Amino acid sequence: MLMVELEDYRNASVKMKKDLQDCKEKLAEKEALIEELSQHIATLQEEKAETNEQLRQKGIESTELKQSIDEKSNLIAENSKEISSLLVQLNDSRQQMQQEINFLNESLLANSAELKNEQRASSARFAEVKRLKCENDTLVARIKCVEEEFKNYKERAEFVFKSSKVSDVPTNVHSNLSQAADNSGADNVSFDGEIDQLLELLKQRNIVISQLRTKCSFLEEEVKNSQEYSKTLLEELNALHDSISQIRRQSQSERQRTIGEFEQKLKKEEMLRITLENDLKLITGREIVAIKNLKELKIECERLESELEEAKRKILLFDEKKLTTSANSPPLPQHIIQKQQRKTSFSIQKKNINQQQKQFPKPLNLTTKIPTDFLQNQQSSFEDEFIGRNAVIGDEDNATMNSESLTDSLDDLQSMLREAEIEPNSEIPSFNVSELPSDALSLNGGLQRIYYSHEEYNLIIQQLNSCRELLSESEEINVRLNEQNNLLKEEIRRLERNQHRAKQLENEVCSEYFKNIVLKFLTPPRVFDERAQLLPVLQTILHLDEREMEMVRMNITAQAPQGNQDQKGEGSSFAGWLGWS
């Protein structure tokens, strides 16, 4: 009987050794699988560290770009202030120059009116002098005729006196001579009367001639004075013209200088705007690349989660196999069963807590951290467990190892895996900002998911809003600069037209032609007004644009019924057409 029991005991011990050998082989397979999983977890942790480093670098680049955008926006604001101050100075100088030009134009118009009056008076005096000269010439001719007649009368009288003095002639001849003398005496009496009349007439003519000569001398003095006065007026007009041309040259040079400075500043602003646009394009490109990287990282995380799911599934299969082996093995002692029940209840409680935490998703956090201490502790715990298990399993010569130590080592491995599975902070972060999952699976060996806090999420949203506001402000500044550029171009074109008009007005032939056109415009309007026909000529000379031509047409139509206005009003209206006032 004892031999039979011993034989049964030997058979049972052989069977137990075989089961122990099978369990050792299974444990070696599981250890190899666990080593593979630990290596895979280590690679995942390295990838996570690399992605965290990339995210940190991207954050540093974004802060640097934000600082550069702030500096450039401040520079743009300072440049806009300088441009506004320069525009104010330019407008002030333009108003001062316009006032001076208006004053000089008024003085020039007054001097030209005085010169015209003096020219009219001098022309009237010249006409009177010519008339007096003609009268003097006629009087001199008449005097010459009277002198010739006087000479003839004088010769005849001398002849008569000579013939009356002859006394040795015969009586008949004497009688004839006496008769002739009587006749000649009567003639002499008549001649004497005529001579007296002629002498009186000569005296009167001489008096008139002397009066005319005095009047001519007086008129010549007046003509000389008027010529001198006209010369002084011409000199004053030339001086005014020189001063006006000098002021125009100075204003032109000042205007060109200010326009050049303003164009340089505009070029600088344009270059700054182009650099800002390029920087914004780079920023947007970097954001697009970052979004792509985030999408790739999300895909990689999903892949890792799928691999983790597969590893969990393998672990569950391993647990099922272990349970089946434990069911086929002899029954365990009571204290081991109680220990396993306590462990399973504790794991169930942890799972319930984890599910409750997953129902309330945590806020976002853009800063991911690597729990290195936790990983080291987990790795050390894994190594200790592996060493302990290998030490227990490797002792093949120890015949007193029972099923309780084997089940304890298996229970320790299972509990360690479950604790790593239900760790509440062991969740992998999702790198997509727009859509982050509220829950995710955990990684064995300490791979954790770090969520983002609500305050940091609000800070990121504020940064994005500030970037959008900066972009909108830069676009508004760009539009405002383009409008200012268009206004300056229009002002430069207007100034060039005015310069061209001034150059053409300085030309003598063009000024004479322009003077005739101006006189046509200054004349009172008639029934058939010629001013509308002269508009193309005026547009060609002055290079008027459509707006100025429309103003001239409106003035012509407004003045058409008002034909009795004075000359000053016409001149002022024409000056208004030309932009002098």
C-alpha positions in Angstrom: 0.0 0.0 0.0 2.8 2.3 0.8 4.5 1.4 -2.4 1.4 2.2 -4.4 1.1 5.6 -2.7 4.8 6.2 -3.3 4.3 5.3 -6.9 1.4 7.7 -7.2 3.3 10.4 -5.5 6.2 9.8 -7.9 3.9 10.0 -10.9 2.3 13.2 -9.5 5.7 14.7 -8.9 6.8 13.9 -12.5 3.6 15.4 -13.8 4.1 18.5 -11.7 7.7 18.8 -13.0 6.4 18.6 -16.5 3.8 21.3 -15.8 6.5 23.4 -14.1 8.7 23.0 -17.2 5.8 24.1 -19.4 5.1 27.1 -17.2 8.8 28.1 -17.4 8.7 28.0 -21.1 5.5 30.1 -21.2 7.0 32.5 -18.7 10.1 32.9 -20.9 7.8 33.6 -23.9 5.9 36.2 -21.9 9.2 37.8 -20.7 10.3 38.1 -24.3 7.0 39.7 -25.2 7.3 42.1 -22.2 10.8 43.0 -23.3 9.6 43.7 -26.8 6.8 45.9 -25.3 9.3 47.7 -23.1 11.5 48.4 -26.0 8.6 49.6 -28.1 7.5 51.9 -25.1 11.1 53.3 -24.9 11.0 54.1 -28.7 7.6 55.8 -28.2 9.0 57.8 -25.3 11.9 58.9 -27.5 9.6 60.0 -30.2 7.5 61.8 -27.7 10.6 63.6 -26.4 11.5 64.6 -30.0 8.0 65.9 -30.6 8.0 67.9 -27.4 11.4 69.4 -28.4 10.0 70.3 -31.8 6.9 71.9 -30.1 9.2 73.9 -27.8 11.3 75.2 -30.7 8.1 76.1 -32.6 6.9 78.0 -29.5 10.2 79.9 -29.3 10.0 80.8 -33.0 6.5 82.0 -32.6 7.5 84.3 -29.7 10.4 85.6 -31.7 8.1 86.3 -34.7 5.6 88.0 -32.5 8.3 90.3 -31.1 9.5 91.1 -34.6 5.9 91.9 -35.6 5.5 94.2 -32.6 8.7 96.0 -33.4 7.8 96.5 -37.0 4.3 97.7 -36.1 5.9 100.3 -33.8 8.2 101.3 -36.6 5.2 101.7 -38.9 3.4 103.8 -36.4 6.4 106.1 -36.0 6.7 106.4 -39.8 3.1 107.2 -40.1 3.4 110.0 -37.5 6.4 111.4 -39.3 4.5 111.3 -42.6 1.6 113.2 -41.1 3.9 115.8 -39.7 5.6 116.2 -43.1 2.3 116.5 -44.8 1.3 119.3 -42.4 4.6 121.1 -43.0 4.1 120.7 -46.8 0.6 122.1 -46.6 1.8 125.1 -44.5 4.6 125.9 -46.9 2.3 125.5 -49.8 -0.2 127.9 -48.3 2.6 130.4 -47.6 3.9 130.2 -51.1 0.4 130.5 -52.5 -0.2 133.7 -50.4 3.1 135.2 -51.6 2.3 134.4 -55.2 -1.2 135.8 -54.9 0.3 139.1 -53.4 2.8 139.3 -56.2 0.3 138.6 -58.8 -2.0 141.4 -57.4 0.9 143.8 -57.4 1.8 142.8 -60.9 -1.7 143.3 -62.1 -1.8 146.8 -60.5 1.5 147.8 -62.0 0.4 146.5 -65.4 -2.8 148.5 -65.1 -0.8 151.7 -64.2 1.6 151.0 -67.1 -1.3 150.6 -69.5 -2.7 154.0 -68.3 0.6 155.7 -68.7 1.1 154.2 -72.1 -2.4 155.5 -73.1 -1.5 159.0 -71.8 1.8 159.0 -73.6 0.2 157.9 -76.8 -2.3 160.7 -76.5 0.5 163.2 -75.9 2.5 161.8 -78.9 -0.6 162.3 -81.1 -1.0 165.9 -79.9 2.7 166.6 -80.5 2.4 165.2 -84.0 -0.6 167.4 -84.6 1.2 170.5 -83.4 4.2 169.7 -85.5 2.0 169.4 -88.6 0.5 172.8 -87.8 3.9 174.3 -87.2 5.0 172.9 -90.6 2.0 174.5 -92.3 2.7 177.8 -90.6 6.3 177.8 -91.6 5.3 177.1 -95.2 2.8 180.0 -95.1 5.5 182.3 -93.6 7.9 181.4 -96.4 5.2 182.2 -99.0 4.6 185.6 -97.2 8.3 186.3 -97.2 8.5 185.6 -100.9 5.6 187.9 -101.6 7.2 190.6 -99.4 10.4 190.3 -101.4 8.5 190.8 -104.7 6.7 193.8 -103.3 9.9 195.2 -102.0 11.6 194.9 -105.4 8.7 196.6 -107.2 8.7 199.4 -104.6 12.4 200.0 -105.1 12.0 200.1 -108.8 9.2 202.7 -108.5 11.4 204.8 -106.1 14.3 204.7 -108.6 12.1 205.6 -111.6 10.6 208.6 -109.7 14.0 210.1 -108.9 15.1 210.6 -112.6 14.8 214.3 -113.6 16.8 214.8 -117.0 14.2 213.2 -119.2 12.1 215.2 -121.9 8.8 216.8 -121.0 6.6 214.3 -122.8 8.6 211.7 -121.3 8.4 213.6 -118.0 4.7 213.9 -118.3 4.5 210.2 -119.0 6.8 209.6 -116.1 4.8 211.9 -113.8 1.7 210.1 -114.8 3.5 206.8 -114.2 4.8 208.2 -110.9 1.3 209.1 -109.9 0.2 205.7 -110.7 3.2 204.2 -108.9 2.5 206.5 -105.8 -1.0 205.2 -105.7 0.4 201.7 -106.1 3.0 202.5 -103.4 0.3 203.6 -101.0 -1.6 200.4 -101.7 1.7 198.5 -101.3 2.5 200.1 -98.1 -0.9 199.2 -96.7 -0.4 195.6 -97.8 3.1 195.6 -96.3 1.8 196.9 -93.0 -0.9 194.2 -93.0 1.7 191.6 -93.9 4.0 192.9 -91.1 1.2 192.7 -88.6 0.3 189.3 -89.9 4.0 188.3 -89.5 4.0 189.7 -86.0 0.9 187.7 -85.2 2.4 184.6 -86.8 5.6 185.1 -84.9 3.7 185.3 -81.7 1.8 182.2 -82.5 5.0 180.5 -83.5 6.6 181.5 -80.2 3.6 180.2 -78.3 3.7 177.0 -80.3 7.4 176.6 -79.6 6.9 177.1 -75.9 4.0 174.6 -76.0 6.2 172.1 -78.0 9.0 172.5 -75.5 6.6 171.9 -72.6 5.1 168.9 -74.4 8.6 167.5 -75.1 9.4 167.9 -71.4 6.2 166.1 -70.5 7.0 163.3 -73.0 10.5 163.0 -71.6 9.0 162.8 -68.1 6.5 160.2 -69.2 9.2 158.2 -70.9 11.3 158.3 -67.8 8.3 157.2 -65.7 7.5 154.4 -68.1 11.2 153.3 -67.9 11.0 153.3 -64.1 7.7 151.3 -64.3 9.4 148.8 -66.7 12.3 148.5 -64.3 9.9 147.9 -61.4 8.0 145.3 -63.5 11.3 143.6 -64.4 12.3 143.6 -60.8 8.9 142.1 -59.8 9.2 139.5 -62.5 12.7 138.6 -61.4 11.5 138.4 -57.8 8.5 136.2 -58.8 10.7 134.0 -60.9 13.2 133.7 -58.0 10.4 132.9 -55.5 9.0 130.3 -58.0 12.5 128.7 -58.4 12.9 128.6 -54.6 9.4 127.2 -54.1 10.1 124.7 -56.9 13.4 123.6 -55.4 11.8 123.4 -51.9 8.9 121.4 -53.3 11.2 119.1 -55.2 13.2 118.6 -52.1 10.1 117.8 -49.9 8.7 115.6 -52.6 12.1 113.7 -52.9 12.2 113.3 -49.1 8.6 112.1 -49.1 9.2 109.7 -51.9 12.2 108.3 -50.1 10.1 107.8 -47.0 7.4 106.2 -49.1 9.9 103.9 -50.6 11.2 103.0 -47.2 7.6 102.4 -46.1 6.9 100.3 -49.2 10.1 98.2 -48.5 9.0 97.8 -44.9 5.5 96.8 -46.0 7.0 94.2 -48.4 9.3 92.8 -45.7 6.3 92.6 -43.4 4.2 90.8 -46.0 7.1 88.4 -46.6 7.4 87.8 -42.9 3.7 87.2 -42.6 3.9 84.8 -45.5 6.7 83.0 -43.8 4.7 82.9 -40.6 1.7 81.5 -42.4 3.9 79.0 -44.1 5.4 77.9 -40.8 1.9 77.7 -39.3 0.8 75.5 -42.2 3.9 73.3 -41.8 3.2 73.1 -38.0 -0.4 72.1 -38.7 0.8 69.4 -41.1 3.3 68.2 -38.5 0.6 68.1 -35.9 -1.6 66.1 -38.2 1.3 63.7 -38.8 1.9 63.4 -35.1 -1.8 62.7 -34.6 -1.7 60.0 -37.2 1.4 58.6 -35.5 -0.3 58.7 -32.1 -3.3 56.9 -33.6 -0.9 54.2 -34.9 0.7 53.9 -31.6 -2.7 53.6 -29.9 -3.6 50.8 -32.3 -0.3 49.1 -31.5 -1.1 49.5 -27.8 -4.5 48.1 -28.3 -2.9 45.1 -30.0 -0.4 44.7 -27.2 -3.3 44.8 -24.6 -5.2 42.3 -26.6 -2.1 40.0 -26.6 -1.8 40.6 -22.8 -5.5 39.7 -22.4 -4.9 36.5 -24.4 -2.0 35.7 -22.2 -4.1 36.2 -19.1 -6.8 34.0 -20.5 -4.2 31.3 -21.2 -2.9 31.7 -17.8 -6.4 31.3 -16.3 -7.0 28.2 -18.3 -3.6 26.8 -17.2 -4.5 27.7 -13.6 -7.9 26.0 -13.9 -6.2 22.8 -15.2 -3.6 23.0 -12.4 -4.3 21.7 -8.9 -6.4 23.9 -6.6 -4.6 26.7 -4.9 -4.5 27.3 -1.2 -7.1 29.6 0.4 -4.8 32.5 1.2 -3.6 32.7 -2.4 -7.3 32.8 -3.6 -8.1 35.6 -1.1 -5.0 37.5 -2.3 -6.1 37.3 -6.0 -9.7 38.4 -5.0 -8.3 41.4 -3.2 -6.2 42.3 -6.3 -9.1 41.9 -8.7 -11.4 44.0 -6.5 -8.7 46.7 -6.3 -8.2 46.7 -10.1 -12.0 46.9 -10.6 -12.1 49.9 -8.3 -9.2 51.6 -10.2 -11.0 50.9 -13.5 -14.2 52.5 -12.2 -12.3 55.6 -11.1 -10.5 55.8 -14.4 -13.8 55.6 -16.3 -15.3 58.4 -14.1 -12.2 60.5 -14.9 -12.6 59.8 -18.6 -16.2 61.0 -18.6 -14.9 64.5 -17.7 -12.3 65.5 -20.3 -9.5 67.7 -19.2 -8.7 71.1 -20.8 -6.0 71.6 -23.4 -2.4 72.3 -22.7 0.1 73.0 -25.4 3.1 72.2 -23.3 3.8 68.4 -23.1 6.1 67.1 -20.4 7.9 63.8 -20.1 7.6 62.1 -16.7 11.2 60.9 -16.6 11.2 60.0 -12.9 8.1 57.9 -13.3 9.6 56.2 -16.3 12.8 55.4 -14.4 10.8 54.1 -11.5 8.7 52.0 -13.8 11.7 50.6 -15.6 13.5 49.9 -12.4 10.3 48.1 -11.1 10.2 46.1 -14.3 13.8 45.2 -14.0 13.4 44.1 -10.4 10.4 42.0 -11.2 12.2 40.4 -14.2 15.3 39.7 -12.0 13.1 38.3 -9.2 11.1 36.1 -11.7 14.3 34.9 -13.4 15.8 34.1 -10.0 12.7 32.1 -9.0 12.3 30.5 -12.3 16.1 29.9 -12.9 16.4 27.8 -9.8 15.6 24.5 -11.4 17.5 22.5 -8.8 15.2 23.7 -6.0 12.8 20.8 -5.7 10.8 22.5 -2.9 9.3 25.2 -5.2 5.6 24.7 -5.1 2.7 26.0 -7.0 2.1 28.9 -4.6 5.4 30.7 -5.6 4.6 30.2 -9.3 1.1 31.6 -8.9 2.4 34.5 -6.8 4.9 35.5 -9.5 2.2 35.3 -12.2 -0.2 37.4 -10.0 2.5 40.0 -9.4 3.1 40.3 -13.2 -0.6 40.6 -13.9 -1.2 43.2 -11.1 1.8 45.2 -12.3 0.4 45.3 -15.8 -3.0 46.2 -14.6 -1.6 49.0 -12.4 0.3 50.4 -15.4 -3.0 50.1 -17.4 -5.2 52.0 -15.0 -2.8 54.7 -14.1 -5.0 57.9 -14.1 -2.3 60.2 -15.5 -0.9 57.8 -18.1 -2.6 59.1 -21.3 -0.8 59.9 -24.5 -1.3 63.6 -25.7 -2.9 64.3 -29.0 -1.1 66.9 -31.1 -4.0 68.2 -33.0 -5.1 71.5 -31.5 -8.5 71.6 -33.3 -9.8 68.2 -32.2 -8.3 66.4 -29.2 -9.9 63.2 -27.9 -11.3 63.3 -24.4 -10.1 59.9 -23.5 -7.3 57.6 -24.8 -5.6 54.4 -24.0 -2.6 54.3 -21.8 0.9 53.0 -22.5 2.7 50.4 -20.3 5.9 51.6 -18.7 4.9 55.1 -17.8 3.9 56.8 -21.2 1.5 59.4 -20.0 -1.0 61.9 -21.6 -0.6 65.5 -20.5 -3.7 67.6 -21.1 -3.6 71.4 -21.5 -5.0 73.8 -18.9 -7.8 76.1 -19.6 -5.7 79.2 -18.9 -3.0 78.2 -21.4 -5.7 77.4 -24.0 -7.2 81.0 -23.5 -3.6 82.4 -23.8 -3.1 80.6 -27.1 -6.5 81.9 -28.3 -5.5 85.4 -27.3 -2.2 85.1 -29.1 -4.0 84.0 -32.3 -6.5 86.9 -32.0 -3.7 89.3 -31.5 -1.9 87.9 -34.6 -5.2 88.3 -36.5 -5.5 91.9 -35.3 -1.9 92.7 -36.3 -2.6 91.3 -39.7 -5.8 93.4 -40.1 -4.0 96.5 -38.8 -1.1 95.9 -41.3 -3.7 95.6 -44.1 -5.4 98.8 -43.0 -2.0 100.6 -42.9 -1.2 99.3 -46.3 -4.5 100.6 -47.7 -3.9 104.0 -46.0 -0.4 104.2 -47.5 -1.7 103.3 -50.9 -4.3 106.1 -50.6 -1.6 108.6 -49.5 0.6 107.4 -52.4 -2.2 108.1 -54.9 -2.9 111.6 -53.4 0.8 112.4 -53.6 1.0 111.3 -57.2 -2.0 113.5 -58.0 -0.3 116.4 -56.3 2.9 115.8 -58.1 1.1 115.7 -61.4 -0.7 119.0 -60.6 2.6 120.6 -59.6 4.2 119.4 -62.9 1.3 120.9 -64.8 1.8 124.2 -63.0 5.5 124.2 -63.7 4.9 123.5 -67.4 2.4 126.4 -67.5 5.0 128.7 -65.8 7.6 127.7 -68.3 5.3 128.3 -71.2 4.3 131.7 -69.7 8.0 132.7 -69.5 8.3 132.2 -73.3 7.8 135.6 -75.1 5.9 134.3 -78.1 3.6 132.1 -76.0 3.1 134.9 -73.5 2.1 137.3 -76.3 -0.4 134.7 -77.7 -1.6 134.0 -74.2 -2.0 137.8 -73.6 -4.3 138.0 -76.6 -6.4 135.1 -75.3 -6.5 136.6 -71.9 -7.7 139.9 -73.4 -10.4 138.0 -75.3 -11.5 136.5 -72.0 -11.4 139.9 -70.2 -13.6 141.6 -72.8 -17.3 141.8 -71.8 -19.3 138.9 -73.3 -21.1 139.6 -76.5 -24.0 138.0 -78.3 -21.7 135.7 -80.1 -19.2 134.8 -77.4 -15.8 133.6 -78.7 -14.6 132.3 -75.3 -16.1 128.9 -75.8 -14.2 128.6 -79.1 -10.9 129.6 -77.4 -11.2 126.8 -74.7 -9.2 124.2 -76.7 -6.4 126.7 -77.3 -6.4 127.6 -73.6 -6.4 123.9 -72.7 -3.4 123.4 -75.0 -1.4 126.3 -73.6 -2.1 125.7 -69.9 -2.5 121.8 -70.0 -5.8 121.9 -68.2 -7.4 118.7 -67.0 -11.0 117.7 -67.3 -11.9 119.2 -63.9 -10.4 122.6 -64.6 -12.0 122.6 -68.1 -15.3 122.0 -66.5 -14.7 124.9 -64.0 -13.9 127.2 -66.9 -17.0 126.2 -68.8 -19.1 126.8 -65.7 -17.6 130.2 -65.3 -18.3 131.1 -68.9 -21.9 130.0 -68.7 -22.3 131.9 -65.4 -20.9 135.1 -66.8 -22.8 134.9 -70.1 -25.9 136.9 -68.9 -23.7 139.3 -66.8 -22.2 141.4 -69.6 -21.9 144.7 -67.7 -19.4 143.6 -65.0 -16.3 145.7 -64.6 -12.9 144.6 -65.8 -11.6 143.9 -62.4 -14.2 141.3 -61.8 -13.4 139.6 -65.1 -9.7 139.5 -64.3 -10.3 138.1 -60.8 -12.5 135.4 -62.3 -9.9 134.5 -64.9 -7.3 134.4 -62.2 -9.5 132.0 -60.3 -9.6 129.8 -63.4 -5.9 129.8 -63.6 -5.4 128.9 -60.0 -3.7 132.2 -59.0 -6.1 132.8 -56.1 
